[in-house]
Amino acid sequence: MSEDAVIELQNVSRSFGSTQAVDDVSFSVPRGSVFGYIGPNGAGKTTSMRILATLEIPSAGDARIEGLSSVNDPDRVRTRLGFMPDAFGTYRNTNCAEYLDFYARSHGLVGRQRTARMRWVMDFTGLRPLADKPIRGLSKGMRQRLCLGRALIHDPSVLILDEPAAGLDPRARIELRKIIRTLAADGKTILVSSHILTELAEMCDRVGIIEQGRLLATGSVEEIRGDAATHRHVCIEVIGSTEAAVDCLESKDFVTKLRIEGCRIHVSMTGDRDTQADVLKELLDAGVRILQYRSDDQTLEDVFLAVTKGQVQ
């Protein structure tokens, strides 16, 4: 285990009969960062997260939280871990404060410590005005906040959030994203899965893409974009004639397509970011007056479609 790795899967596999839900998956998440776990339904995300959360036992490999094995030392792992499942149950005729109090007591919090912790969680999640409201009367967004509060009640250093934004309206998703970034800034290490890839791109420091139980790519969004990109697209806006710029670009073997719209030149090319920088330098050396040189990077959704094949188990 690397020194700064707080969450780590080590060659983890998990099968259910003939179905290989997780197949030799390894990755690590450093302290204070947010790791986005991406994959289609049935890819193995939830199984991986349940193994980390001590709710499943892997067929092979190990999962570690702060160096502790979730297989061999589950009780100690649970003191450091907050798990927010994609669906959670509640109790009949229970309000928000009673629900959180029950879980605080379950984690052994007593007296002033329990009171202070409940006060902090309800303030942080915005649930204080709803403390006496029955859970059955909460909106989807408030129920998600309550489930997050349950995961936070014992002040864990690690959070595993399985589809926390599922079914939320745009405002609730924005607020949830801010909450997750605030928790990371406070030093918590977070693993989050989501189908809303644009939000993961804004929220996460690193991502992993899984399909059919196998991890296909892992790294920062920029790294995966670079690895997945076979062609890059650049928009160049020049002042005056485009002739000199076109002549320069057409002489390059790696330029595959040019399209001119007035003073803008849309260029498709192979190569990496260094290639793009070299092209810009050569255009300037050729005397081309450039007003704008913009790389049209792939979105995380583009990368996801390029890396995965749309296969299910």
Residue pairs with C-beta under 8 A, 6 or more apart in sequence:
1 8
1 10
1 28
1 64
1 67
2 8
2 28
2 30
4 30
4 31
5 28
5 29
5 30
5 64
6 29
6 30
6 31
6 65
6 66
6 157
6 158
6 189
7 28
7 29
7 35
7 52
7 64
7 65
7 158
7 160
7 189
7 191
8 27
8 28
8 29
8 63
8 64
9 25
9 26
9 27
9 28
9 48
9 51
9 52
9 61
9 63
10 26
10 61
10 62
10 63
10 64
11 24
11 25
11 26
11 60
11 61
11 62
12 22
12 24
12 25
12 26
12 48
12 51
12 58
12 60
12 61
12 62
12 63
13 20
13 22
13 23
13 24
13 25
13 58
13 59
13 60
13 61
13 213
14 20
14 21
14 22
14 44
14 47
14 48
14 51
14 56
14 58
14 59
15 21
15 59
19 313
20 212
20 213
20 313
21 44
21 47
21 213
21 313
22 44
22 47
22 48
22 51
22 58
22 213
23 44
23 212
23 213
23 214
24 60
24 61
24 214
25 44
25 48
25 61
25 210
25 213
25 214
25 215
26 61
26 215
27 35
27 208
27 215
27 218
29 35
29 189
29 190
29 191
29 206
30 189
31 187
31 189
32 184
32 185
32 187
32 188
32 189
33 184
33 189
33 190
33 205
33 206
34 180
34 181
34 184
34 190
34 192
34 203
34 204
34 205
34 206
35 190
35 191
35 192
35 204
35 205
35 206
35 207
35 208
36 192
36 193
36 194
36 200
36 201
36 203
36 204
36 206
36 207
36 208
37 45
37 48
37 49
37 191
37 192
37 193
37 207
37 208
37 210
38 45
38 193
38 194
38 197
38 200
38 207
38 208
38 209
38 210
38 300
38 304
39 45
39 193
39 209
39 210
39 211
39 308
40 211
40 308
40 310
40 312
41 312
42 312
42 313
43 210
43 211
43 212
43 213
43 313
44 210
44 212
44 213
44 214
45 162
45 193
45 210
46 86
46 162
46 193
47 56
48 210
49 83
49 160
49 162
49 191
49 193
50 56
51 57
51 58
51 63
51 70
52 63
52 65
52 70
52 81
52 160
52 191
53 70
53 81
53 83
53 160
54 70
54 74
54 77
54 78
54 81
55 83
57 71
58 71
62 69
62 70
62 71
62 72
63 69
63 70
63 71
64 70
65 77
65 80
65 81
65 158
66 80
66 157
66 158
68 76
68 77
68 80
69 77
70 77
79 107
79 154
79 156
80 156
80 157
80 158
81 156
81 158
81 159
81 160
82 150
82 151
82 152
82 153
82 154
82 156
82 158
82 159
82 160
83 151
83 159
83 160
83 162
84 147
84 148
84 150
84 151
84 159
84 160
84 161
84 162
84 164
85 147
85 162
86 162
86 163
86 166
88 147
88 150
90 99
90 135
90 136
91 99
91 102
91 135
92 136
93 134
94 102
94 134
94 135
95 131
95 132
95 133
95 134
95 135
96 122
96 127
96 130
96 131
96 132
96 133
96 135
96 138
96 146
97 118
97 122
97 131
97 132
99 135
99 146
99 150
100 118
100 121
100 122
100 127
100 146
100 149
100 150
100 153
101 114
101 118
103 150
103 153
103 154
104 114
104 117
104 118
104 153
104 154
105 114
107 153
107 154
109 117
109 153
109 154
117 153
117 154
117 155
118 153
119 128
121 127
121 149
121 152
121 153
122 128
122 131
122 149
124 149
124 152
124 179
125 145
125 146
125 148
125 149
125 152
125 179
126 145
126 175
127 142
127 145
127 146
127 149
130 138
130 142
135 143
135 146
138 146
140 167
140 168
140 169
140 172
141 168
141 169
141 171
141 172
141 175
141 176
144 164
144 165
144 168
144 172
144 176
145 176
147 164
148 161
148 164
148 176
148 179
151 159
151 161
152 159
152 183
156 188
157 187
157 188
157 189
158 188
158 189
158 190
158 191
159 183
159 188
159 189
159 190
159 191
159 192
160 190
160 191
160 192
161 180
161 190
161 191
161 192
161 193
162 193
163 193
163 194
163 195
164 176
164 180
164 192
164 194
165 172
165 173
165 176
165 177
165 194
165 196
165 199
166 194
166 195
168 176
173 196
173 199
177 199
177 202
177 203
180 190
180 192
180 203
181 203
183 190
184 190
184 205
192 200
192 203
192 204
194 200
197 299
197 300
197 301
197 304
198 299
198 300
198 301
200 207
200 300
201 207
201 221
201 299
201 300
204 221
205 220
206 218
206 219
206 220
206 221
207 218
207 219
207 220
207 221
207 224
207 300
208 215
208 217
208 218
209 215
209 216
209 217
209 218
209 224
209 303
209 304
209 307
209 308
210 216
211 307
211 308
211 309
211 311
212 311
212 312
212 313
213 313
216 307
216 308
217 224
217 227
217 228
217 303
217 307
218 224
219 227
221 300
221 303
224 300
224 303
224 307
225 297
225 298
225 300
225 303
226 272
226 273
228 298
228 302
228 303
228 306
228 307
229 298
229 303
229 306
230 270
230 306
231 256
231 268
231 269
231 270
232 268
232 269
232 270
232 271
232 272
232 275
232 276
232 295
232 296
233 266
233 267
233 268
233 269
233 295
233 296
234 266
234 267
234 269
234 276
234 279
234 293
234 294
234 295
234 296
235 264
235 265
235 266
235 267
235 292
235 293
235 294
235 296
236 245
236 264
236 265
236 266
236 267
236 283
236 290
236 292
236 293
236 294
237 263
237 264
237 265
237 290
237 291
237 292
237 293
238 245
238 263
238 264
238 265
238 288
238 289
238 290
238 291
239 263
239 289
239 290
239 291
240 263
240 289
242 260
242 263
242 265
244 286
244 287
244 288
245 265
245 283
245 286
245 288
246 258
246 260
246 265
248 282
248 283
248 286
248 288
249 255
249 258
249 265
249 267
249 279
249 283
250 258
252 269
252 279
254 269
254 270
254 271
254 275
255 267
255 268
255 269
256 268
256 269
256 270
257 267
257 268
258 265
258 266
258 267
258 268
259 265
259 266
260 266
263 291
267 279
269 275
269 276
269 279
273 295
276 295
280 290
280 293
283 290
283 293
284 290
298 306
